Amino acid sequence: MKIHTMLAGLEDAGEHARRLEALGVDGVFTFEGPRDIFLPLILAAANTSTVELMTNVAIAFPRNPIQLAHQANDLQCLSRGRFTLGLGAQIRTQIEKRYGVPFDRPIARMRELIGALRAIFAAWEGDGRLRFEGEFYRHTLMTPMFNPGPNPYGMPPIFLGALGPQMTRLAAESADGLLVMPFNTRRHFQERTLPMVDEGLARAGRRPSDLDLVGEVIACCGRTEEELAVADEGTRWLLSFYGSTPSYRPVLDVEVWGDLQSELHTLSKEGRWDEMARRIEPAMLGALAARGTPEEVAADIKGRFGDRVDRICVYTPYAIGEACFGGLVDALR
């Protein structure tokens, strides 16, 4: 099992990635937050030699397939074959109100976007002829001026982040990998995610080995009570933010906590963020995140995913010490 973790910051992203590489992680990822998702990976690529690099996830619909293809292709070259393009749809409110672009028929649009990316990559790898004509995207011109040519390290893989049944099935049908959303529980993964993965693979006539299944988890980790207190605070904040989103309610419904989503949503509308975090009770914290010492967190992660995942992505929404995180990596090994 490969171990990936988040790469925070910008100016020190290269040095941070180098330290994580020294700790023994297999990969680092960035997320679409207050900074550009691609730029830190450029710094990480220049300062590391073995860790894999991934966007987790780049919001797809505000970006054009040509733009995404160039960014992915360049990072694949710069990292010498270590880059994975992780894509996600986000939610309607964010897409329409923050990005200001349409969010109509997201499943069909995402399916077509993946097809467009593959057509662009194939044109660059082949004779340059590009003819992709879909409902949402149309790419029919690729002159030598704009064609980077074959990538010496091959086309970068395309992973898709998913939580709901339709997007999960689509990932299993069309993508190279599925990024299971970190706001999850063992029960939801086993009862809701895995059946959709199997259904998607069957629809496309694919085998489990054709899909890189990535288990993502929020790790609430500490070696002492003081470290755990810091981890609890950051983790509760992130869980309450995720929990306020209607799209994530199915995870809470599985655990019979669905009413909490409505409460958190109301509080978020009123800007009562600190109060939201206090609504995450200990039982919820333990189910939605892997909590405890490095050894306990590692055992929890193993229990959540079993042998169904090829790699894990560990989120730590707080300042975790490198000694503590290194202990977690050792325990996972």
C-alpha positions as CSV (number, residue, x, y, z in Angstrom):
1,M,0.0,0.0,0.0
2,K,1.3,3.4,-1.0
3,I,1.1,6.3,1.4
4,H,0.3,9.8,0.2
5,T,-0.2,13.0,2.3
6,M,-1.1,16.6,1.8
7,L,1.3,19.3,0.7
8,A,0.4,22.6,2.3
9,G,1.8,26.1,1.8
10,L,3.4,27.6,-1.3
11,E,6.8,29.2,-0.8
12,D,8.1,26.3,1.2
13,A,6.3,23.6,-0.8
14,G,9.5,22.3,-2.4
15,E,11.3,21.9,1.0
16,H,8.2,20.4,2.6
17,A,7.9,17.8,-0.2
18,R,11.6,17.0,0.3
19,R,11.1,16.4,4.0
20,L,8.1,14.2,3.4
21,E,10.1,12.2,0.9
22,A,12.7,11.7,3.6
23,L,10.1,10.5,6.0
24,G,9.2,7.7,3.6
25,V,5.9,8.8,2.0
26,D,5.2,7.6,-1.5
27,G,3.4,10.7,-2.7
28,V,2.2,14.2,-2.0
29,F,-1.0,16.0,-3.1
30,T,-2.4,19.4,-3.2
31,F,-6.0,20.5,-2.9
32,E,-8.2,23.2,-4.3
33,G,-8.2,25.7,-1.4
34,P,-6.8,29.2,-0.9
35,R,-4.0,28.7,-3.4
36,D,-3.5,27.5,-7.0
37,I,-3.5,23.7,-7.0
38,F,-0.8,23.2,-9.6
39,L,1.9,25.7,-8.6
40,P,3.1,24.0,-5.3
41,L,3.6,20.7,-7.3
42,I,6.0,22.5,-9.7
43,L,8.1,23.4,-6.7
44,A,7.8,19.9,-5.3
45,A,8.8,18.3,-8.6
46,A,12.0,20.3,-8.7
47,N,13.0,19.4,-5.2
48,T,12.2,15.7,-5.1
49,S,13.1,12.6,-7.0
50,T,10.9,9.7,-6.0
51,V,7.5,10.9,-4.5
52,E,4.5,10.9,-6.7
53,L,2.6,14.2,-7.3
54,M,-1.1,14.6,-7.6
55,T,-3.9,17.2,-7.7
56,N,-6.5,16.1,-5.2
57,V,-8.6,17.4,-6.7
58,A,-8.4,20.1,-9.4
59,I,-12.0,21.4,-9.9
60,A,-12.7,20.4,-13.5
61,F,-15.6,22.4,-14.9
62,P,-14.2,25.9,-14.6
63,R,-11.2,24.7,-16.6
64,N,-11.0,23.9,-20.3
65,P,-9.7,20.4,-21.3
66,I,-6.9,21.9,-23.4
67,Q,-5.8,24.0,-20.4
68,L,-5.9,20.9,-18.1
69,A,-4.0,18.8,-20.7
70,H,-1.2,21.3,-21.0
71,Q,-0.8,21.6,-17.2
72,A,-0.9,17.9,-16.7
73,N,1.5,17.2,-19.5
74,D,4.0,19.8,-18.3
75,L,4.0,18.5,-14.8
76,Q,4.4,14.9,-16.1
77,C,7.5,16.1,-17.9
78,L,8.9,18.2,-15.1
79,S,8.5,15.4,-12.5
80,R,9.8,12.7,-15.0
81,G,6.6,10.7,-14.9
82,R,5.5,11.1,-11.4
83,F,2.3,13.2,-11.9
84,T,-1.4,12.2,-11.7
85,L,-4.2,14.5,-12.7
86,G,-6.9,14.2,-10.0
87,L,-10.2,15.8,-11.0
88,G,-13.4,16.6,-9.1
89,A,-16.7,18.2,-9.8
90,Q,-17.3,20.2,-6.5
91,I,-20.8,21.2,-5.7
92,R,-23.3,23.4,-7.6
93,T,-23.1,26.3,-5.2
94,Q,-19.3,26.6,-5.4
95,I,-19.3,26.1,-9.2
96,E,-22.0,28.6,-10.0
97,K,-21.4,31.2,-7.3
98,R,-17.6,31.1,-6.7
99,Y,-16.4,30.2,-10.1
100,G,-19.3,31.6,-12.1
101,V,-19.7,28.8,-14.6
102,P,-22.5,26.3,-15.4
103,F,-23.1,23.1,-13.4
104,D,-25.6,21.4,-15.6
105,R,-25.5,17.6,-15.9
106,P,-22.3,17.1,-14.0
107,I,-22.0,13.3,-14.7
108,A,-22.4,13.6,-18.4
109,R,-20.1,16.7,-18.5
110,M,-17.4,14.9,-16.5
111,R,-17.6,11.8,-18.7
112,E,-17.1,13.9,-21.8
113,L,-14.3,15.9,-20.2
114,I,-12.3,12.7,-19.5
115,G,-12.9,11.7,-23.1
116,A,-11.7,15.1,-24.4
117,L,-8.5,14.8,-22.3
118,R,-7.7,11.4,-23.6
119,A,-8.3,12.6,-27.2
120,I,-5.9,15.5,-26.7
121,F,-3.3,13.3,-25.1
122,A,-3.7,10.8,-28.0
123,A,-3.2,13.6,-30.6
124,W,0.0,14.7,-28.9
125,E,1.2,11.1,-28.7
126,G,0.3,10.4,-32.3
127,D,0.1,12.3,-35.6
128,G,-1.4,15.5,-34.0
129,R,-4.8,15.1,-35.5
130,L,-7.5,16.1,-33.0
131,R,-11.2,15.7,-33.6
132,F,-13.3,15.5,-30.5
133,E,-16.8,16.8,-30.9
134,G,-19.1,16.3,-27.9
135,E,-22.1,18.0,-26.4
136,F,-20.0,20.2,-23.9
137,Y,-16.5,20.3,-25.5
138,R,-15.3,20.6,-29.1
139,H,-11.6,20.3,-30.0
140,T,-10.9,20.0,-33.7
141,L,-7.6,21.9,-34.2
142,M,-4.1,21.1,-33.1
143,T,-1.4,22.8,-35.2
144,P,2.3,22.1,-34.6
145,M,2.7,25.5,-32.9
146,F,0.6,24.2,-29.9
147,N,1.5,20.5,-30.0
148,P,4.1,19.6,-27.4
149,G,4.5,16.2,-29.0
150,P,4.9,12.8,-27.3
151,N,5.6,12.9,-23.6
152,P,8.8,10.9,-22.9
153,Y,7.2,9.6,-19.7
154,G,3.8,8.7,-21.2
155,M,0.4,10.3,-20.7
156,P,-0.4,11.2,-17.0
157,P,-3.1,9.1,-15.4
158,I,-6.5,10.7,-14.7
159,F,-8.1,10.0,-11.3
160,L,-11.6,11.1,-10.3
161,G,-12.7,12.2,-6.9
162,A,-16.2,10.9,-6.0
163,L,-18.6,10.3,-3.2
164,G,-22.1,9.9,-4.7
165,P,-23.2,6.7,-6.5
166,Q,-23.2,8.1,-10.0
167,M,-19.8,9.8,-9.9
168,T,-18.3,6.7,-8.2
169,R,-19.7,4.5,-11.0
170,L,-18.3,6.9,-13.6
171,A,-14.9,6.8,-12.1
172,A,-14.9,3.0,-12.1
173,E,-16.0,3.0,-15.7
174,S,-13.8,5.7,-17.2
175,A,-11.0,6.9,-15.0
176,D,-7.6,5.4,-14.2
177,G,-8.3,5.8,-10.5
178,L,-11.0,6.6,-7.9
179,L,-10.3,9.0,-5.1
180,V,-12.7,8.1,-2.3
181,M,-13.7,11.3,-0.6
182,P,-12.1,11.7,2.9
183,F,-15.4,12.6,4.5
184,N,-16.4,9.0,4.9
185,T,-16.8,6.1,7.4
186,R,-16.0,2.5,7.3
187,R,-19.6,1.6,6.9
188,H,-20.3,4.0,4.1
189,F,-17.2,2.8,2.2
190,Q,-18.2,-0.8,2.5
191,E,-22.0,-0.5,2.0
192,R,-22.2,2.4,-0.5
193,T,-18.9,3.0,-2.3
194,L,-17.7,-0.6,-3.0
195,P,-20.9,-1.8,-4.6
196,M,-20.8,1.2,-7.0
197,V,-17.2,0.5,-7.8
198,D,-18.0,-3.1,-8.7
199,E,-21.1,-2.0,-10.7
200,G,-19.1,0.6,-12.7
201,L,-16.3,-1.9,-13.4
202,A,-18.9,-4.5,-14.6
203,R,-20.6,-2.0,-16.9
204,A,-17.3,-1.1,-18.6
205,G,-16.1,-4.7,-18.7
206,R,-13.1,-3.8,-16.6
207,R,-11.3,-5.7,-14.0
208,P,-10.5,-4.5,-10.4
209,S,-6.8,-4.2,-11.5
210,D,-7.8,-1.7,-14.2
211,L,-8.8,0.9,-11.5
212,D,-6.4,2.3,-8.9
213,L,-8.7,2.6,-5.8
214,V,-7.4,5.3,-3.4
215,G,-8.8,5.4,0.2
216,E,-8.7,8.9,1.6
217,V,-8.9,9.5,5.3
218,I,-8.7,12.3,7.8
219,A,-6.1,11.3,10.5
220,C,-6.6,12.8,13.9
221,C,-3.2,11.7,15.3
222,G,-1.2,12.4,18.4
223,R,1.3,10.7,20.7
224,T,0.3,12.7,23.7
225,E,-2.9,14.3,25.1
226,E,-1.5,17.7,24.1
227,E,-0.9,16.6,20.5
228,L,-4.3,14.9,20.3
229,A,-6.0,18.1,21.6
230,V,-4.5,20.0,18.7
231,A,-5.5,17.3,16.3
232,D,-9.1,17.1,17.6
233,E,-9.6,20.9,17.2
234,G,-8.4,20.9,13.5
235,T,-10.3,17.7,12.6
236,R,-13.6,18.9,14.2
237,W,-13.4,22.1,12.2
238,L,-12.9,20.2,8.9
239,L,-15.5,17.6,9.6
240,S,-18.1,20.3,10.5
241,F,-17.3,22.1,7.2
242,Y,-17.7,19.0,5.2
243,G,-20.8,18.0,7.2
244,S,-22.6,21.3,6.4
245,T,-22.6,20.4,2.7
246,P,-25.9,18.7,1.5
247,S,-24.0,16.5,-0.9
248,Y,-22.2,14.8,2.0
249,R,-25.3,14.0,3.9
250,P,-25.5,10.4,2.7
251,V,-22.4,9.6,4.8
252,L,-24.1,10.9,7.9
253,D,-27.4,9.2,7.0
254,V,-25.6,5.8,7.0
255,E,-24.5,6.5,10.5
256,V,-27.9,7.8,11.6
257,W,-26.5,11.4,12.0
258,G,-28.4,12.9,9.0
259,D,-30.1,15.6,11.1
260,L,-26.7,17.0,12.0
261,Q,-26.2,18.0,8.4
262,S,-29.2,20.3,8.5
263,E,-28.0,21.9,11.7
264,L,-24.5,22.5,10.4
265,H,-25.8,23.9,7.2
266,T,-27.9,26.5,9.0
267,L,-25.0,27.5,11.3
268,S,-22.7,27.9,8.2
269,K,-25.3,30.2,6.6
270,E,-25.1,32.3,9.8
271,G,-21.3,32.3,9.9
272,R,-21.2,30.4,13.3
273,W,-18.1,28.4,12.4
274,D,-16.8,27.8,15.9
275,E,-20.1,26.5,17.0
276,M,-20.2,24.1,14.1
277,A,-17.0,22.4,15.2
278,R,-18.5,21.9,18.7
279,R,-21.3,19.9,17.2
280,I,-18.9,17.1,16.3
281,E,-19.3,14.6,19.2
282,P,-16.6,12.1,20.1
283,A,-18.4,9.2,18.5
284,M,-18.6,11.1,15.2
285,L,-15.0,12.1,15.4
286,G,-14.0,8.5,15.8
287,A,-16.1,7.3,12.9
288,L,-15.5,10.1,10.4
289,A,-11.7,10.3,11.2
290,A,-9.1,7.8,12.2
291,R,-8.2,9.0,15.7
292,G,-5.5,8.0,18.3
293,T,-1.8,7.3,18.5
294,P,0.1,6.6,15.3
295,E,-0.3,2.9,15.9
296,E,-4.1,3.2,16.6
297,V,-4.6,5.4,13.5
298,A,-2.8,2.9,11.3
299,A,-4.9,0.1,12.6
300,D,-8.1,2.1,12.0
301,I,-7.0,2.8,8.4
302,K,-6.3,-0.8,7.8
303,G,-9.7,-1.7,9.2
304,R,-11.5,0.9,7.1
305,F,-10.2,-0.2,3.7
306,G,-8.9,-3.7,4.2
307,D,-7.3,-5.0,1.0
308,R,-9.5,-3.0,-1.4
309,V,-7.3,0.0,-1.8
310,D,-4.0,0.4,-3.6
311,R,-2.9,3.5,-1.8
312,I,-4.2,5.9,0.9
313,C,-4.2,9.7,1.1
314,V,-3.8,11.0,4.6
315,Y,-5.3,14.4,5.5
316,T,-4.1,16.2,8.6
317,P,-6.0,19.5,9.0
318,Y,-3.8,20.8,11.7
319,A,0.0,21.3,12.4
320,I,1.2,17.8,12.9
321,G,4.8,17.4,14.1
322,E,7.1,15.5,11.7
323,A,8.1,13.0,14.5
324,C,4.4,12.2,15.0
325,F,3.7,11.9,11.3
326,G,6.8,9.8,10.8
327,G,5.6,7.5,13.5
328,L,2.3,7.2,11.6
329,V,4.1,6.4,8.3
330,D,6.2,3.7,10.1
331,A,3.1,2.2,11.7
332,L,1.3,2.1,8.3
333,R,4.3,0.3,6.8
